[in-house]
């Protein structure tokens, strides 16, 4: 049985090469307002467009990420149409399979844009910090002392 992998925090502490900062990295300007989509979007696609720029403005670039996001939003509109068709035609197994494949592609694209916890951690935007047992015990002790 193979050894379990090291946690990301430990890799950062020991200076693993995969977690070293890139001295050659360039800084892209942060997006301060939501750009207009280059092509028209339907309701779901436009809602995703708005949410994405609102919540991802720290790491998204209106110069480099706009096309990937636009395609993902168009996929979302296509998903609505395909889903409506599948719900009406219950025997449309080809279309149902296509819907599942489209949903996988949407999730993959959202991951590439940094909208999954794992991908945000890779970007260094957010890290999930769990409370250690020591922190929990200290909090309990502090609460007991207050009462």
MDAnalysis code that builds the backbone (N, CA, C; Angstrom):
import MDAnalysis as mda
import numpy as np

u = mda.Universe.empty(441, n_residues=147, atom_resindex=np.repeat(np.arange(147), 3), trajectory=True)
u.add_TopologyAttr("name", ["N", "CA", "C"] * 147)
u.add_TopologyAttr("resid", np.arange(1, 148))
u.add_TopologyAttr("resname", ["UNK", "UNK", "UNK", "UNK", "UNK", "UNK", "UNK", "UNK", "UNK", "UNK", "UNK", "UNK", "UNK", "UNK", "UNK", "UNK", "UNK", "UNK", "UNK", "UNK", "UNK", "UNK", "UNK", "UNK", "UNK", "UNK", "UNK", "UNK", "UNK", "UNK", "UNK", "UNK", "UNK", "UNK", "UNK", "UNK", "UNK", "UNK", "UNK", "UNK", "UNK", "UNK", "UNK", "UNK", "UNK", "UNK", "UNK", "UNK", "UNK", "UNK", "UNK", "UNK", "UNK", "UNK", "UNK", "UNK", "UNK", "UNK", "UNK", "UNK", "UNK", "UNK", "UNK", "UNK", "UNK", "UNK", "UNK", "UNK", "UNK", "UNK", "UNK", "UNK", "UNK", "UNK", "UNK", "UNK", "UNK", "UNK", "UNK", "UNK", "UNK", "UNK", "UNK", "UNK", "UNK", "UNK", "UNK", "UNK", "UNK", "UNK", "UNK", "UNK", "UNK", "UNK", "UNK", "UNK", "UNK", "UNK", "UNK", "UNK", "UNK", "UNK", "UNK", "UNK", "UNK", "UNK", "UNK", "UNK", "UNK", "UNK", "UNK", "UNK", "UNK", "UNK", "UNK", "UNK", "UNK", "UNK", "UNK", "UNK", "UNK", "UNK", "UNK", "UNK", "UNK", "UNK", "UNK", "UNK", "UNK", "UNK", "UNK", "UNK", "UNK", "UNK", "UNK", "UNK", "UNK", "UNK", "UNK", "UNK", "UNK", "UNK", "UNK", "UNK", "UNK", "UNK", "UNK"])
u.atoms.positions = np.array([
    [0.835, -1.168, 0.000],
    [0.000, 0.000, 0.000],
    [0.892, 1.248, 0.000],
    [0.666, 2.200, -0.906],
    [1.550, 3.359, -0.990],
    [1.351, 4.311, 0.183],
    [2.391, 5.094, 0.436],
    [2.312, 6.102, 1.500],
    [1.357, 7.216, 1.079],
    [0.627, 7.777, 2.055],
    [-0.267, 8.893, 1.708],
    [0.557, 10.130, 1.344],
    [-0.011, 10.984, 0.494],
    [0.669, 12.203, 0.083],
    [0.787, 13.191, 1.225],
    [1.760, 14.088, 1.104],
    [1.948, 15.121, 2.122],
    [0.911, 16.216, 1.928],
    [0.420, 16.802, 3.019],
    [-0.527, 17.908, 2.890],
    [0.140, 19.122, 2.247],
    [-0.654, 19.953, 1.601],
    [-0.152, 21.133, 0.906],
    [0.596, 22.055, 1.860],
    [0.066, 22.235, 3.081],
    [0.697, 23.125, 4.051],
    [2.116, 22.659, 4.378],
    [2.292, 21.344, 4.518],
    [3.607, 20.796, 4.813],
    [4.550, 21.009, 3.633],
    [4.056, 20.803, 2.420],
    [4.886, 21.017, 1.234],
    [5.366, 22.458, 1.162],
    [4.480, 23.404, 1.519],
    [4.863, 24.820, 1.500],
    [5.912, 25.107, 2.560],
    [5.749, 24.516, 3.757],
    [6.694, 24.771, 4.855],
    [8.085, 24.240, 4.537],
    [8.151, 23.054, 3.928],
    [9.465, 22.484, 3.640],
    [10.050, 23.012, 2.339],
    [9.273, 23.826, 1.627],
    [9.804, 24.470, 0.423],
    [9.807, 23.590, -0.798],
    [8.769, 22.812, -0.976],
    [8.663, 21.977, -2.162],
    [8.681, 22.866, -3.404],
    [9.389, 22.445, -4.419],
    [9.548, 23.269, -5.627],
    [8.219, 23.610, -6.302],
    [7.256, 22.734, -6.193],
    [5.972, 22.992, -6.844],
    [5.205, 24.117, -6.165],
    [5.624, 24.527, -4.958],
    [4.909, 25.583, -4.248],
    [5.766, 26.833, -4.054],
    [6.907, 26.903, -4.720],
    [7.723, 28.107, -4.645],
    [7.090, 29.182, -5.512],
    [7.271, 30.431, -5.098],
    [6.712, 31.518, -5.903],
    [7.538, 31.685, -7.163],
    [6.891, 32.061, -8.232],
    [7.559, 32.238, -9.509],
    [8.051, 33.679, -9.612],
    [9.359, 33.846, -9.631],
    [9.940, 35.190, -9.687],
    [9.659, 35.865, -11.027],
    [9.364, 35.083, -12.053],
    [9.114, 35.641, -13.382],
    [7.645, 35.935, -13.643],
    [6.791, 35.704, -12.650],
    [5.351, 35.908, -12.840],
    [5.059, 37.395, -13.034],
    [4.123, 37.669, -13.937],
    [3.707, 39.055, -14.129],
    [2.383, 39.278, -13.423],
    [2.161, 40.480, -13.014],
    [0.934, 40.805, -12.297],
    [-0.069, 41.413, -13.269],
    [-1.253, 40.814, -13.336],
    [-2.311, 41.347, -14.182],
    [-3.162, 42.303, -13.363],
    [-3.652, 43.376, -13.971],
    [-4.481, 44.310, -13.210],
    [-5.786, 43.645, -12.778],
    [-6.219, 43.962, -11.550],
    [-7.463, 43.397, -11.031],
    [-8.652, 44.048, -11.726],
    [-9.629, 43.250, -12.066],
    [-10.837, 43.748, -12.706],
    [-11.694, 44.447, -11.658],
    [-12.053, 45.685, -11.930],
    [-12.832, 46.439, -10.945],
    [-14.314, 46.493, -11.290],
    [-14.648, 46.300, -12.556],
    [-16.058, 46.290, -12.939],
    [-16.309, 45.175, -13.937],
    [-17.546, 44.737, -13.997],
    [-17.915, 43.631, -14.871],
    [-17.951, 44.093, -16.326],
    [-17.133, 43.464, -17.183],
    [-17.192, 43.836, -18.598],
    [-18.456, 43.300, -19.258],
    [-18.853, 43.914, -20.335],
    [-19.998, 43.428, -21.108],
    [-19.566, 42.199, -21.895],
    [-20.416, 41.182, -21.985],
    [-20.051, 40.007, -22.789],
    [-19.928, 40.383, -24.264],
    [-18.903, 39.881, -24.953],
    [-18.718, 40.209, -26.375],
    [-19.843, 39.708, -27.276],
    [-20.529, 38.649, -26.862],
    [-21.674, 38.124, -27.616],
    [-22.868, 38.048, -26.679],
    [-24.081, 38.086, -27.224],
    [-25.264, 38.029, -26.352],
    [-25.377, 36.681, -25.636],
    [-25.852, 36.739, -24.393],
    [-26.059, 35.536, -23.588],
    [-27.506, 35.477, -23.134],
    [-28.005, 34.270, -22.928],
    [-29.346, 34.097, -22.377],
    [-29.287, 34.249, -20.861],
    [-30.391, 33.972, -20.213],
    [-30.520, 34.238, -18.774],
    [-29.470, 33.524, -17.922],
    [-29.316, 32.216, -18.073],
    [-28.361, 31.466, -17.242],
    [-26.923, 31.862, -17.535],
    [-26.617, 32.010, -18.806],
    [-25.262, 32.403, -19.187],
    [-24.901, 33.774, -18.667],
    [-25.845, 34.711, -18.749],
    [-25.583, 36.064, -18.269],
    [-25.459, 36.084, -16.744],
    [-26.275, 35.281, -16.060],
    [-26.187, 35.201, -14.592],
    [-24.819, 34.650, -14.177],
    [-24.333, 33.620, -14.881],
    [-23.009, 33.075, -14.596],
    [-21.934, 34.114, -14.870],
    [-22.076, 34.847, -15.964],
    [-21.138, 35.917, -16.327],
    [-21.034, 36.933, -15.175],
    [-22.175, 37.366, -14.675],
    [-22.202, 38.368, -13.609],
    [-21.570, 37.817, -12.327],
    [-21.981, 36.616, -11.917],
    [-21.461, 36.012, -10.684],
    [-19.952, 35.797, -10.765],
    [-19.508, 35.336, -11.924],
    [-18.095, 35.028, -12.090],
    [-17.232, 36.274, -11.945],
    [-17.615, 37.354, -12.606],
    [-16.826, 38.584, -12.494],
    [-16.935, 39.177, -11.096],
    [-18.087, 39.033, -10.463],
    [-18.273, 39.575, -9.118],
    [-17.405, 38.836, -8.100],
    [-17.409, 37.507, -8.165],
    [-16.706, 36.721, -7.160],
    [-15.271, 36.387, -7.531],
    [-14.910, 36.515, -8.802],
    [-13.555, 36.164, -9.222],
    [-12.710, 37.347, -9.624],
    [-13.123, 38.535, -9.241],
    [-12.399, 39.719, -9.702],
    [-10.958, 39.783, -9.198],
    [-10.636, 39.060, -8.137],
    [-9.275, 39.062, -7.609],
    [-8.310, 38.376, -8.579],
    [-8.748, 37.284, -9.199],
    [-7.820, 36.529, -10.039],
    [-8.174, 36.510, -11.523],
    [-9.381, 36.893, -11.903],
    [-9.732, 36.880, -13.324],
    [-9.188, 38.116, -14.035],
    [-8.808, 37.930, -15.279],
    [-8.330, 39.044, -16.087],
    [-9.285, 39.267, -17.246],
    [-9.703, 40.519, -17.422],
    [-10.598, 40.816, -18.541],
    [-9.851, 40.752, -19.865],
    [-8.536, 40.659, -19.832],
    [-7.741, 40.539, -21.064],
    [-7.577, 39.090, -21.500],
    [-7.309, 38.210, -20.532],
    [-6.939, 36.848, -20.907],
    [-8.009, 35.796, -20.655],
    [-8.918, 36.034, -19.721],
    [-9.889, 35.009, -19.336],
    [-11.259, 35.196, -19.964],
    [-11.444, 36.270, -20.680],
    [-12.780, 36.621, -21.168],
    [-13.334, 35.588, -22.156],
    [-12.492, 35.048, -23.026],
    [-12.978, 34.075, -24.018],
    [-13.360, 32.748, -23.372],
    [-12.535, 32.280, -22.436],
    [-12.855, 31.026, -21.746],
    [-14.150, 31.168, -20.953],
    [-14.318, 32.304, -20.301],
    [-15.544, 32.531, -19.537],
    [-16.750, 32.662, -20.455],
    [-16.585, 33.351, -21.573],
    [-17.693, 33.502, -22.516],
    [-18.153, 32.144, -23.039],
    [-17.203, 31.279, -23.398],
    [-17.574, 29.936, -23.878],
    [-18.289, 29.143, -22.790],
    [-17.844, 29.281, -21.551],
    [-18.481, 28.576, -20.442],
    [-19.904, 29.081, -20.229],
    [-20.106, 30.380, -20.341],
    [-21.452, 30.953, -20.194],
    [-22.364, 30.491, -21.333],
    [-21.820, 30.411, -22.546],
    [-22.610, 29.903, -23.673],
    [-22.956, 28.433, -23.468],
    [-22.044, 27.683, -22.894],
    [-22.334, 26.285, -22.561],
    [-23.479, 26.199, -21.558],
    [-23.500, 27.126, -20.616],
    [-24.564, 27.141, -19.611],
    [-25.919, 27.392, -20.280],
    [-25.961, 28.308, -21.239],
    [-27.200, 28.539, -21.981],
    [-27.609, 27.292, -22.766],
    [-26.630, 26.656, -23.385],
    [-26.900, 25.427, -24.134],
    [-27.404, 24.332, -23.193],
    [-26.852, 24.276, -21.995],
    [-27.283, 23.287, -21.004],
    [-28.760, 23.458, -20.672],
    [-29.210, 24.705, -20.516],
    [-30.623, 24.948, -20.218],
    [-31.527, 24.398, -21.317],
    [-31.144, 24.665, -22.559],
    [-31.954, 24.197, -23.692],
    [-31.960, 22.677, -23.771],
    [-30.788, 22.074, -23.611],
    [-30.680, 20.619, -23.683],
    [-31.406, 19.954, -22.510],
    [-31.311, 20.542, -21.344],
    [-31.986, 19.995, -20.168],
    [-33.506, 20.050, -20.340],
    [-34.015, 21.151, -20.866],
    [-35.457, 21.273, -21.105],
    [-35.919, 20.196, -22.087],
    [-35.130, 19.953, -23.124],
    [-35.473, 18.929, -24.114],
    [-35.492, 17.547, -23.455],
    [-34.486, 17.239, -22.656],
    [-34.378, 15.925, -22.015],
    [-35.523, 15.706, -21.027],
    [-35.939, 16.753, -20.321],
    [-37.036, 16.600, -19.364],
    [-38.369, 16.331, -20.057],
    [-38.537, 16.835, -21.270],
    [-39.770, 16.597, -22.030],
    [-39.732, 15.222, -22.694],
    [-38.603, 14.895, -23.304],
    [-38.450, 13.626, -24.032],
    [-37.651, 12.659, -23.162],
    [-38.324, 11.927, -22.309],
    [-37.677, 11.056, -21.337],
    [-36.884, 9.914, -21.974],
    [-37.176, 9.550, -23.214],
    [-36.464, 8.449, -23.865],
    [-35.276, 8.938, -24.692],
    [-34.919, 10.199, -24.596],
    [-33.821, 10.768, -25.385],
    [-32.496, 10.505, -24.672],
    [-32.022, 9.248, -24.736],
    [-30.825, 8.894, -23.986],
    [-29.562, 9.485, -24.589],
    [-29.541, 9.693, -25.914],
    [-28.376, 10.336, -26.530],
    [-28.231, 11.764, -26.010],
    [-29.345, 12.467, -25.963],
    [-29.330, 13.848, -25.490],
    [-28.994, 13.920, -23.993],
    [-29.497, 12.943, -23.230],
    [-29.188, 12.901, -21.797],
    [-27.685, 12.685, -21.589],
    [-27.111, 11.822, -22.388],
    [-25.668, 11.590, -22.319],
    [-24.901, 12.860, -22.711],
    [-25.384, 13.537, -23.730],
    [-24.752, 14.792, -24.161],
    [-24.857, 15.854, -23.065],
    [-25.980, 15.874, -22.360],
    [-26.164, 16.819, -21.259],
    [-25.136, 16.569, -20.167],
    [-24.931, 15.312, -19.787],
    [-23.944, 14.990, -18.750],
    [-22.536, 15.368, -19.199],
    [-22.226, 15.151, -20.449],
    [-20.909, 15.517, -20.982],
    [-20.732, 17.039, -20.977],
    [-21.762, 17.745, -21.344],
    [-21.722, 19.209, -21.327],
    [-21.516, 19.723, -19.904],
    [-22.194, 19.114, -18.938],
    [-22.032, 19.521, -17.540],
    [-20.609, 19.273, -17.050],
    [-20.003, 18.169, -17.471],
    [-18.603, 17.904, -17.118],
    [-17.693, 18.985, -17.693],
    [-17.962, 19.373, -18.943],
    [-17.142, 20.409, -19.578],
    [-17.308, 21.762, -18.887],
    [-18.522, 22.070, -18.455],
    [-18.750, 23.324, -17.730],
    [-17.951, 23.313, -16.429],
    [-18.023, 22.209, -15.690],
    [-17.281, 22.118, -14.430],
    [-15.773, 22.179, -14.670],
    [-15.300, 21.542, -15.716],
    [-13.865, 21.594, -16.033],
    [-13.441, 23.032, -16.326],
    [-14.249, 23.740, -17.122],
    [-13.930, 25.131, -17.446],
    [-13.967, 26.016, -16.205],
    [-14.958, 25.813, -15.342],
    [-15.021, 26.600, -14.110],
    [-13.794, 26.332, -13.243],
    [-13.338, 25.089, -13.244],
    [-12.112, 24.762, -12.522],
    [-10.906, 25.467, -13.115],
    [-10.820, 25.479, -14.439],
    [-9.713, 26.176, -15.097],
    [-9.716, 27.668, -14.786],
    [-10.906, 28.205, -14.567],
    [-11.030, 29.630, -14.233],
    [-10.875, 29.890, -12.731],
    [-10.668, 28.835, -11.954],
    [-10.427, 28.993, -10.526],
    [-11.666, 28.985, -9.662],
    [-12.721, 28.332, -10.114],
    [-13.967, 28.346, -9.350],
    [-14.291, 27.021, -8.674],
    [-13.260, 26.274, -8.324],
    [-13.429, 25.128, -7.441],
    [-12.442, 25.315, -6.296],
    [-12.716, 24.774, -5.116],
    [-11.795, 24.968, -3.993],
    [-10.366, 24.521, -4.303],
    [-10.224, 23.399, -4.982],
    [-8.898, 22.887, -5.305],
    [-8.146, 23.839, -6.230],
    [-8.826, 24.337, -7.242],
    [-8.163, 25.218, -8.198],
    [-7.853, 26.590, -7.598],
    [-8.691, 27.071, -6.693],
    [-8.369, 28.326, -5.996],
    [-7.127, 28.150, -5.136],
    [-7.000, 26.980, -4.518],
    [-5.829, 26.722, -3.698],
    [-4.579, 26.683, -4.570],
    [-4.680, 26.081, -5.754],
    [-3.540, 26.045, -6.677],
    [-3.145, 27.448, -7.116],
    [-4.139, 28.317, -7.269],
    [-3.859, 29.700, -7.654],
    [-3.304, 30.504, -6.484],
    [-3.428, 29.972, -5.286],
    [-2.971, 30.688, -4.103],
    [-3.949, 31.747, -3.656],
    [-5.187, 31.671, -4.131],
    [-6.189, 32.673, -3.783],
    [-6.799, 32.381, -2.428],
    [-7.081, 31.129, -2.142],
    [-7.712, 30.770, -0.872],
    [-7.191, 29.417, -0.438],
    [-7.002, 29.299, 0.852],
    [-6.604, 28.021, 1.414],
    [-7.623, 27.626, 2.460],
    [-7.945, 26.360, 2.465],
    [-8.866, 25.858, 3.471],
    [-8.041, 25.554, 4.704],
    [-8.382, 26.189, 5.816],
    [-7.641, 25.989, 7.063],
    [-8.543, 25.273, 8.049],
    [-8.116, 24.122, 8.458],
    [-8.888, 23.393, 9.456],
    [-8.357, 23.750, 10.828],
    [-9.238, 23.730, 11.791],
    [-8.836, 24.030, 13.163],
    [-8.112, 22.816, 13.728],
    [-6.996, 23.081, 14.356],
    [-6.264, 21.981, 14.976],
    [-6.943, 21.589, 16.284],
    [-6.617, 20.431, 16.774],
    [-7.177, 19.948, 18.038],
    [-6.779, 20.890, 19.170],
    [-5.556, 21.417, 19.109],
    [-5.085, 22.344, 20.136],
    [-5.928, 23.615, 20.152],
    [-6.249, 24.158, 18.963],
    [-7.082, 25.362, 18.892],
    [-8.472, 25.108, 19.471],
    [-9.033, 23.939, 19.191],
    [-10.340, 23.598, 19.729],
    [-10.307, 23.512, 21.258],
    [-9.264, 22.879, 21.804],
    [-9.147, 22.746, 23.254],
    [-8.953, 24.107, 23.920],
    [-8.152, 24.966, 23.307],
    [-7.944, 26.308, 23.866],
    [-9.233, 27.119, 23.850],
    [-10.021, 26.987, 22.787],
    [-11.310, 27.681, 22.722],
    [-12.264, 27.177, 23.806],
    [-12.295, 25.856, 24.023],
    [-13.149, 25.304, 25.063],
    [-12.759, 25.821, 26.444],
    [-11.435, 25.858, 26.667],
    [-10.936, 26.350, 27.954],
    [-11.302, 27.817, 28.138],
    [-11.166, 28.624, 27.094],
    [-11.506, 30.040, 27.181],
    [-12.997, 30.212, 27.454],
    [-13.837, 29.413, 26.834],
    [-15.277, 29.494, 27.078],
    [-15.626, 29.083, 28.504],
    [-14.948, 28.075, 29.046],
    [-15.191, 27.654, 30.429],
    [-14.775, 28.753, 31.411],
    [-13.648, 29.402, 31.100],
    [-13.154, 30.466, 31.992],
    [-14.090, 31.664, 32.007],
    [-14.754, 31.919, 30.901],
    [-15.701, 33.055, 30.826],
    [-16.947, 32.780, 31.654],
    [-17.343, 31.525, 31.724],
    [-18.590, 31.183, 32.439],
    [-18.305, 30.987, 33.868],
])
